[in-house]
Amino acid sequence: MWSAMTTSTPPVDEHIPGARPFSYSVTMVLVGFIMAMTAPIELLYAIKLGLSTAEVTAFILVSALGVVAVDVLGTRVITRVDARATIAIGLVLFAASEACFALSHGTAGLLGSRILQGLASAVVAGAALQVAVRMHSRPHQVLGSNQGLQLLGAALGAPTGGIIAGLLSGVDGYRLSFWVCAGVGMVVAGVALVLLPGLPPPADGYRPRIGLPQLSLPPVLRMALALGLFGNYLRSGIENTALPLVGHAYGLSAANIGVALGILSAVQIGVLGTSGRLFERVAPARCLAGALLLGIAAVIVLAAVQDIRGVLCAAALFGVVNGIALAAPPVLIVALSPNASTGVATYRIACGMGSFLGAGSVNLLIAVLGAGGGLAVVSGILAAGAVLARSTARRFPPAAPAPS
C-alpha cells in the first residue's frame, strides 16, 4: 500500500476546478494563525477577571464539551457537506467566540465563550482535514503537512496576540486582542471562500444528520483509532503541560521555557512536513512504535538532566515524537476506512479525547507525584503505546489499496 505513494509534493486533484496548491497552503497557515492568536492569553484573562481556582479549572475543561459534541455527534454531518463552506462557518463561529470573550466580565460569560470556542475549533479542525483529503489525489501524503502548515501559522499567531494584548494596560489589552482576532477571523473566513474551490462530499447518497458514529469497527481499525489518542495526548500533555511545569520546577525562566517550546515546535513542523516521504519507506505503525520509544528516552533525559540542557534536548526529541505521533495515526485510519473523508472524521474522535486526557492527567500526575513520578508514569504510557503500535503493524493488511 505504501509503495503506491510518490516522493513528490502531494498533487492537487486535477478534477477539482480551481484547486491550487498555493491557495490551499495559504488557507491552512491562516487557519493556524487565527486559531492560536489568543491561546496564550485566555487563561491569564480568566485569572485577571477574578475567577477562583475551581472556576479556572472549569474554564480549562469546558472547551471539551464543544469539541466532543462536534467530533462525536457531528461525524455524519461533516463528512456529508461541502468542506469549503464548513471551514468558513467554523471560522465565523470562532470569531464569534472571540467577540464573546471580549464582552465577558465574569464566570458565566467566560464559560459560555469557551464552550463556543471549543465547538468552533472542532468544526475548523475537522473541516481542515476534509479540505486536505478532498483536494489531494493522494491523501496519505498531505495529512502530516496539513497539520504542519497550521502549526506554522500558530507559531506566528500566538506571539501576535500577545503583542496586541500588551498595547493597552490591564484587561483592556486582552479585550483588544480578542476583538482583533474576531475581526481577522471573519476576514480569514472570507479568504477561505475565495481561495478554496468547492469541495463536495463523496457521492454516497446519505444526507447529513447528527448522531453517534458507526461504532462497529474492525479490530485493527479500533487499534489505529486508539493510537490516534497519542498525538494529541503528547501535544497537550507534554508540550503544553509537562515541559512548562518541569522547566519551572528546575528554575528555568519563562524565556528559556519559551525557547524550549520553540525548538519543539520547529522540529515538529519539520517532521510533519516530511512525514509523507518517511511513510513511503517505513510503515507508519512501525514509525510510531519507534517514535514512542524515543519519547521514553526524551522523558529519561528530562528527568535526569535537571537544567536547561536537559530541557532543550528533551524538547528537540519530543518534536520528533510529537510529529510522528500526529502524522501516523490518521494515515492508518484513512487507509482502513471506506473513503478518506470518513477516515479523517473518525480520526477526529480520537483527537478530542487525546487532548482532554493529556492536559488533565499529566497536570494531575505532576501535582500529585512530583516531576519525577509524573514523568515515570508518562514513560509507562508511552511504552504501552509502542506495544500497541507494533501490534497494529503486525495486523495491518499489507495489500490494502490506497484510498482515493
N, C-alpha and C positions, 0 to 999 in steps of 0.2 A: 504493500500500500504506500509506504513512504517513498519508494523509488519513483512513484508517479510524479513527484514534485520536481521542479527545475530549480536551478540555483540563481535565477534572475529575480529581479524585483517582482512581487506578486502582480500579475497583469489584471487590469480592469477589464471586466466583461465587455467585449466589443458589441454585444447585442443590446446594451443599455444606452439609449440615446442620451447624449450629454454627460456621460461618465468620464471624468478626467482625474488622473492620479493626483495632480496638484490641488485641485479643488477638495478632494477627499482629505488630503493631508492637512490643508489649512483648516478645514472644518474641525477635524479631530483635535488639533492643537488649540483652537479657540474654545472648544468644549472643555478641555482640561484646564485652560486658563480661568474660565468663568466659574467652574465648579470648585476651584481651590482658592479663589480670591479672598474670601473672608474666613476660610477654615482656621487660620492661626489666631483669629481674634474673637471667635464666637464664645469660647469658654471664658475668656477674660471679660467679655461684655456681660455675661451672665453674673459673674462674680462682682463686677462693678455695680450692677443693678441691685445687689444685696441679697442674692439667693443664698439660702443656707446650704450646708454640706449635703443634706438629703436632697434638697431641690436641685443642686448642681448634678448629683448622681442621676436623678431622674431626667435632667436635661440631656445628659450624655446618652442615656439609654433609649429615650422615646423615639429617636430618629429611626430605630429599628422597626417600629410599628409600620411606618410608611414603606420602608424597604421590603419587609416581609409581605405586606399587603400586595405590592406590585409584583414582586418576584415569584410569589407562590400563587396568588389568586389571579394574577394577570397574565400568566403564561399563555393562555389560549386567546388572549387579546393581542399581545404584542407580536405574535407570530402570524397574525392574520390581517394586519393593517399595513398601510404604506409606511415604510421606515423613515422617510424624509419628514412626513407630517408628524410622526410620533416624536422624533427628536426635537422638532420645533416646538411642539406642545410641551414637552418636558422642560425645555429651556424657559418657556414663558412661565410655567409653574414655579420653576426655580427662582426666576426673577421676582415673582410674587412673594415667595417665601422671604427673600432678602428685604423687600419692602416691609413685610410684616415685622421682621427683626428691627428695622429702623423705627417703626412705630410703637414697638413694645416698651412698656415701662415696668413690668412686673412678671411674676412667675407664669401666670396663665398665658399671657401673650407670647412669652418665650417658648413655652412648651408647645403651643399651637404652631408657632413658626417652625420649630424644629421638626414636628411631625410632617408638616407640609414639605419641608426641605428634604426629608428622608424619602418621601413619596416621589418628589420631583427628581431627586438624584437617581433613584432606581429606574424611573422611566427613561432618563437620559442615558444611563449606563447600558440598559437593555437595548435601547434603540441604536446606540453607537455600535454595538456588536452586530445588530441586524443590518445596519448600513454596511459594515465591513464585509460580511459574508455574502450580501446580495450584490455588491458592486464588483466583487473579485471572483474570477473563474476558478481559482484555487484557494478556498478559504483557509486551508491549513497554514498557508504561508503568511497570512495577514493578521491572524488573531493576536500574536505577540506584538507585532509592530503597531497594531491599533492601540493597545494599552501603552506602548512606549511613546506614541505621539501625544496621548493625553497626559502622560506624566511629564513630558517636556513642557506642555502648556501649563501644567500645575506648578512646575518649578519657576515659571515666570509669573504666574498669577498670585501665588501665596505672598511673595515679598511685596508685590504691587499693592495688595490690600492692606498690608501692614504699614506701608509708607503713607498711603492715603489716610489711614486712621491716626497717624501722627501729625497730620496737618492742623488739627484742632485739638484743644485740650479736653480731657475728661471723656465722657461718653459721647460728646458731640463729634469727636473724631471717628469713633466707631460707627455712629449713625451715618456719617458722611460716606464711609467706606461701603456700608450696606446699600445706601442709595445709589452710589456709583455702580456697584455690582448689579443692582436691579436694572439700571439703565443699559449697561453693557450687555446684560443677559438678553434683553429684548432685541438689541442690535444683532447679537450673535444668532438668535432665533431666525431673524430675517435673512442673515447671511447664509445660514444653512439651507433655507428655502431657495435661495438664488444659486448657490454653488452646487448643491447636490441634485442629481436627477431624480425623477420619480422612481421609487423603489417598492413596487407592489409585492405582496406576499406570494409564496408558492401557490400554484393553482391546484389546491386540494379540495376545493368545493365547500369547505367549512366556513361558517360565519364566526366572527369574534364573539366570545362570551366569557364572562367572569366565572371562575370556579376552580376547583382543585385540579392540578395537572394529573396526567396519567401516572399513577403510582406503581403499576405493574411493569417492572423493568427487568431486563435480563441481568443475571448476577454480575457479569463483567461491567455492565453499564452502571450498576449500583456502586461497584468498586471505584470506577472512574469518577463518579459523582462525589464519593467520599474524598477522593484525592483533591477534588475541586475546593474543598474546605481549606486546604493548607496554604494556598497562595494568599488568600485574604486574611487567614489567621496570622500568618507571618507579617503581613503588611501592618495590620492593626496591633498585633501583639508584640512584635519585635520593633518594627520601625517607629511606630507611633507611641509605644508604651515602654518596652523594656530598655531600649537604648537610652532614651532620655532619663528614665528613673535610675538606671545603673550608673550612667555618667554623672548624674547629680550626687549619687551616693559616694562616688570616687572623688568628689570635689572638683569636677570639671566645671568650667564656666559655661554660661549659655552659648557663648560664641564658639567654644570648642565642640560642644554638643551639636551646634548647628553645622559646623564643618563636617563632623562625622556623618550626619544625616545627608548632607550634600554629596559626600563621597558615595554613600549607599545608593542614593537616587541616580547619580551619574552612571554607576556600574549597572544598576538595574535597567535603566533606559537602554544602555548598550546591549545588554543580554536580550532584552525583549526585541530589539530591532534585528538581531541576528538569529533569533530562535528558529525561524523557518528553515534557514540553511543548516542549523545544527541538527534539527529533527530529520533532515534528509539522510544524515549519516548515522545517527544513533536514535533508536526508537524513543519516543517521548517518555514512556513509562520508565525506561531504564535511565534516561537523563534525570528524571525526577527522583528516582531512588538514589542516584549518586549525589544530587544536589542536597537532599535532606540529610545524607550522611555528612556532607560538607558543612551543613548547618550545625551538626553536633560539634564539629571541630571549631566552628566560629564561637559557639557557646563556651567551649573549654577555654579558648583564647580570652574571651570576655571575662570569664570568672578568674582565670589565673593571672593575667597581666592587668593589675588594677590601676592603670594610669592611662594617659592619653594614647600611648602606643597601642595598648590592647584594644581600646575602644575604636580607634581608627582602623586597625587591622580587621577586627570583627565586623565593622561596618562594610568594608570592602567585600569580605566574604559573604555577608548577608545580602549584598547587592546581587551577587551571582545566584544565591539560593532563592531569593525572592523572585528574581526574573524568570527562572526556570519554573518555579512553583506557580507563577501566574500564567505562563505560556503553555505548559504541557497539558494540564487537565482539559481546557476547552478543546484542544486538538483531539484528544482521546474521545471526549464526549461527542463531538461533531462526527467523528469517524464511525461511531457506533449508533448514530441517530438516523432516522429516515431521511432527513434533509438538514442542511446547515442551519436554517432558521430555527427549527425545533431544537437542535443541539445546543445552540448558544442560549436559548431561552431556558433550557434545562440547567445549563451551567450557572445561570444567574441565581438559581435557588441556592446553590452551594455558596455563592459569593456572600449573600446576606448573612447566612448562618456563620460562615467563617469569620467575617468581620466582627460580628456580635460576640462570638466566643473568644476571639483573640483579645479584644480590648478588655473584656470583663475578667477573663480567667487569669491572664498574665498580671494585670494590675493587682488582683486579689492574691495571687501566689507570692508576688514580691512583698506585698504588705504583710502577709502572714508569716512567710518563711524566710524573708530577707532576700537579698540579691542572689546569694549563692544557692539557697534552697529553691527559689523560684526558677533559676536557670537550670538546675538539675532536673526539675520536673519537665521543663520545656525540652530538654535533651531526650527524655523518655518519650515524649510525644513525637519528636522528630524521628526517633528510632522506629516507633510503631508505623509512622507514615512511610518510611523507607521499606519496611517489610511489606506493607500493603502495595506499594508501587512495584516491587519486584514480583509479587503475586499477580498483579494486574498484567505485567509484561508477559508472564508465562501463559496467561489465559487469553491474551489478546489475539483475535483471529488474524493470522499473518497475510491471508489473501483477500482481506476485506477491501472492497473497492473504495476509492476516494470519493467522498460525497461531492455532488455537483451543486 
